[in-house]
Amino acid sequence: MSNPLGGDANSDAHDPLLTWQAGESKRAIVDFVERVTTRGDPDEVPAEDRIAVFDNDGTLWCEKPMPIQLDFILRRLVEMAEHDPQLRTRQPWRAAYTRDYVWLNDVITAHYRGDDTALKVLAAGVLTGFAEVTVEEFEAQADTFLRAARHPTLDRSYLTCSYTPMVELLKYLRDNGFRNYIVSGGGRDFMRPISEEVYGYPATASHWQRRVTGLAGRRHQRQYLAQASGRCSRRRSGKADSDLEQNRPTASHGSRQQQRRHSHAEVFRATESPRSASSSTP
């Protein structure tokens, strides 16, 4: 395994976490991976049990000033309101049509605080907006949007709004025998068309799982992941309340030794370690 902590110019060329700042977070990640992949180490984890789970919005790519899929949804709601004036007085069409970003931001803020009252209103509008759209049509629309639309404040293609340090971390773990799962409050069908280009996972891979939060219930997040992967995750990265919930061991984790291993899987957030807040994928 290469040493990602080297400091000279020659070692930088072989550093799998090149854009990470040298410091405690990077050192902890490298130490964790070396311990669980070193044969004979007390913390060694068999390859089949190496599971890493990542949040998507705000961890792997930009979430501000709003989640990228929300921009996609708002454009659809505006289109509907332009054809039906009566919708312009109802939420969420009113917020989309008048560009009331305060209301939309309050929906997200309340969601992270555990209040999904307004989220249900938004979700009802989303379901109405895409009720007659097939999966294939939705993926095609998402692909077109992600390739054509630009970030509202960074003025760059959405395809270049991922966090390079986190993409490096995905690859670093994958190269060391981890199976990475990306858990998103958004839709798998929205991300799959460009997941290989952005994260290195083909659309056919089963590495996308919808987050069990809000309407579905945060408490079942860890159990859902365990059911989907057949294993308990060894590494979790995210910043929402449900991501922190993932980090607590459950009774299904098995032996005391397994629980001890889980205690090493600290949550590393994208905002704590990368050199740049937002940069394009390698």
Secondary structure, DSSP 8 states (H G I E B T S, - for coil): ---TT--SHHHHTT-TTTTB-SSHHHHHHHHHHHHHHSTT-TT---GGG-EEEEE-BTTTB--SSS-HHHHHHHHHHHHHHHH-GGGGGSTTHHHHHHT-HHHHHHHHHHHHTT--HHHHHHHHHHHHHTTT--HHHHHHHHHHHHHH-B-TTT-SBGGG-B-HHHHHHHHHHHHTT-EEEEEESS-HHHHGGGHHHHHS--TTSS-EEE---TTS-GGGHHHHHHHHHSS--SEEE--SHHHHHHTS--GGG-SHHHHHHHTT-----GGGSBSSSS----
